């Protein structure tokens, strides 16, 4: 069984590297949390980053105002829950760096934090990545420039000293990969790709080659550089707040365990979230608190809940709207959404509510807590109104309305709040399927909807689930019957290729015969409808499926036609007469009677 990935809290997620770390954590499917100050959303740049992270599945935790009484979680190692701490370094190794006393104690403070972490026995990893490419390379390491020079370049020293330049995104990706890697525990991780090691002379030469022009190189000796630095008034941006970490108490008890280290405080207990203490920060305590790496955080019960074992998990599940919820696959999607605890909404027409054949489905929705929204795919105003109430839209409309999903796309764009759209697919991957008519047109329509979704920049997931087991297997895919055959069975082709069929209802014997020749996939996958629905809903809040195709292809669900027949023969203890229809004959039948066929793709 695959080990559960660690839950990660990023402190400083709106910063340059912090944002990259949060994104990398989400992309690696770690449950990701970001500590946010109340002032952050008022900054447009930070607000945009927070919105991006939230949409990708991050949980935002608000830090308490500095003047208010805040919650102080016990030191993380006390709970034996804390697995790794990565302090803010991401530069050169402070234990191996000579600064000539010109850094105003910057690297000394980093080294002191290291010693404190080690003295307290906190599991750690230190990241040494040297230089950020996006900060130094765009100006070719030239002071006071935002673009590389075109005429002259200042070279420090003789220009032969080599540095390591690493992309922030790569730094973040490798940092996150260390989180669950035992080889990096209590170690220093050095990011030094050989191809990223360049001297100042190398950088200037590469730039000259690119612009096809020689620059005037002005060499500044080390002595001149040191003299110039000493004469400057340097203000370093230090850390002037409390170092924040978070922990959730796994097993509630009537009172907190004894605590003997650190500053004095009053103990309090919050059953809804975590074991905490409260205190008021004073100026005299500030330096001690910073060195103690304690927590100053307001834990919001609405933003976080605990599972049965006390582990934190995502609190607010996305609100889901299903359009076409009373259809064949739609009802399974609605039920799975409600069962998973998502606030679930179903768009229903007035005629549906009065349709006796739909009454049992509607009653089932109501008993499951589904909210029914009256509206219509062809009523733009009602569509926008419904979409504005949710986070995710799932379309399960039938073949007659596939092309009309452009109306849903337009409504989503106008609403402007949708985090994910699932267009009606639930069959083969239409971008990788070769088909003959009539399925060719239907697949082309689905592909057009995909392109429209992508052109509008709508976050999406396409679900490719192949066969509906509940529709095909009860009859062993035989036309015109309601039970599996007991005497003879019709097999398309030679029955050996594990060929993929569309997810469709067949209202014609000939259409059923066309299935083998219409599709070029070499895999036949039968998935239960409720399983398809369950995995679709699981994808809603999973950042790994964002803007991706989700293939539901369980290995045990893959069969050829001959294998299915053999399984049935074994079950009934009888050998059936197998009637094989060559592919050429199937295609010939299609071409001769195509106009008489009707097809309803689900």
Residue, then its C-alpha position, 0 to 999 in steps of 0.5 A: x500500500x502506498x504511503x500517505x504523503x506528508x501534509x505540508x505547511x508553507x509559511x511565506x507562500x506569497x513570496x517569490x520562492x514560497x509561491x513556487x514551493x506551494x505550487x510544487x507541493x500541490x503538483x506533487x499531491x501533498x495536502x498543502x496549507x499556506x499561512x496567511x496574514x489578514x493583510x495579504x488579501x488586500x495586496x493585489x499581487x498576493x491576493x492573486x497568488x492566494x487565489x491561484x493556490x486556493x483554486x489548486x486545492x491549498x488550504x489557507x490558514x489565517x495568522x492571528x493579528x499581532x496585537x490580539x491574543x493568539x493560539x500557541x500550539x505546543x512545540x511540534x516535536x512534543x506531539x511526535x507528529x512533526x516529521x520535518x522542518x525546512x527553515x528558510x535558507x535557499x542560498x549558500x551554506x551559512x556554515x561554509x560561507x565567508x562574508x567578511x563581516x559585511x552581511x550585518x549578521x545575516x548568515x550568522x542568524x541563519x547558522x544560529x537557527x540551524x544550531x537551535x533546530x539541532x539542539x532541540x532535536x527537530x528533524x530537518x533538512x537544509x536547502x542550499x541552492x545558491x543563486x536564483x536565476x530569475x533574480x540575477x540572470x535577467x540583469x546579468x548580475x549587474x547592479x541597478x539594472x533590470x535588463x542585461x547590458x548591451x554595451x558594457x558589463x561590470x565583472x567582479x574580481x577576475x570573473x573566473x569564480x563560478x556560481x550555481x544558478x538554479x530556477x526557482x521552480x526547480x528549487x521548489x520541486x527538489x525541496x518538495x521531493x525531499x520531504x518524504x525522502x529518508x536520505x535527506x533527513x537531518x542533512x544539507x541538500x545541495x542543488x548543484x546541477x553541473x550545467x548550471x555552474x557558470x563564472x561571470x566570464x561564462x555568463x558575459x560570453x554567452x550573452x555576447x554570443x546571443x546578441x552577436x556583440x562584444x561588450x566592454x568588460x570593466x573588471x572591479x577588483x576584490x579590494x575595490x568591491x570591498x571598499x565600495x561595500x563598506x562605504x554603503x549604507x546597507x539595509x537587509x530585510x530580516x525576519x521581524x515576525x514570529x516563526x510559525x509552525x503548526x500542529x494538530x493534536x491527534x487524541x483529545x484529552x481533558x487537559x494539555x500535557x505538562x510543558x516545561x520549556x519556553x516562556x510562561x503562558x496560560x493553558x487553554x483547550x479547544x476541542x474543535x481544532x487542536x490542543x493549544x495555549x494562549x498568550x500575549x506577545x510582549x517585546x521582551x518575549x519576542x526574541x525568545x519566541x523567534x528562537x523557540x520556533x513556536x507558533x502564533x496562529x489563529x486556527x480556524x475551525x471552519x478552515x480545517x477539520x480533523x479526521x478520526x485519527x486527528x490528522x488535518x484534512x481539507x475542510x470545505x469540499x467544492x460545491x458541485x453542479x451536475x447538468x443532466x443529472x437525471x440522465x443515465x450516467x448523470x444520476x450516478x454522478x449526483x449520488x457519488x457527489x452527495x455521498x462524498x460530502x460535497x454540497x451537490x446541486x442538480x439543474x432540473x427543468x420544470x418538465x423533469x419535475x413533473x415527469x413520472x419516469x424521473x420521480x424516483x430519481x428526483x426523490x432519491x436526490x432529495x433524500x440525499x440532500x441534493x439541492x435542485x435548481x430549476x433551470x434550463x441549458x437553453x435559458x442563459x440567465x438561469x444557467x449563469x445563476x445556477x453556476x454562480x452558486x458552485x465551484x465545479x460544473x459537471x455536464x452529463x448531457x446526452x448526444x443530442x445536446x453535446x454541441x450545445x455545451x457551448x452554452x455552458x462554456x459561455x455561462x461559466x465564463x460569465x459567472x467567473x467563479x468555476x474552478x473546474x469543468x467536466x464536459x460530457x464525455x465518459x467514453x473513449x478519448x475523442x482525441x485518440x479515437x478513429x471512428x466511422x459514422x455515425x459515431x465519427x460526428x459525435x466524437x468530433x463534436x466532443x473534440x470541438x467542445x474540448x477545444x472551446x474549453x481550452x480556448x476560453x482558458x477554463x480549468x477542466x478535466x476530461x473523463x475517459x471511462x470506456x464501457x458502461x458495465x451496467x449497460x453492456x454486460x447484463x446482455x453480454x453485448x448482444x442486440x435485442x435481448x434483455x438477458x445473456x445468451x444461453x445458446x449462441x452468441x454474436x461476436x464482432x471480428x475474431x473476438x480476440x482484440x481487446x477492442x474499445x467500444x463507445x459508451x452508448x445505447x444501441x437502438x439498432x441491431x446494425x449499429x451494434x454490429x458497427x461497434x468493433x469496426x468503428x473504434x481503433x482502440x485495442x482495449x476493451x474496458x468495462x467500468x461500473x457506472x458508480x465506480x466511474x462516478x466515484x472517481x470522477x468526484x474524487x478528481x474534483x479537488x485533486x490538483x493532479x487531474x487539473x487540465x488533464x484527461x482522467x483515464x479509468x482503466x482498471x487492469x482487472x476490467x479489461x477483456x476481449x469479447x472471447x474472454x467475456x464469452x468464456x467467463x459466461x460459459x464457465x458460469x453456466x456450465x455450457x459451451x455457446x455457439x459463436x457466430x463471428x461477424x467479419x469487420x468488413x461485413x460490419x463496415x459494409x452493413x454500416x455504409x448500406x444502412x447508415x441513414x436508418x440508424x439512431x444513436x444515443x451516446x451517454 
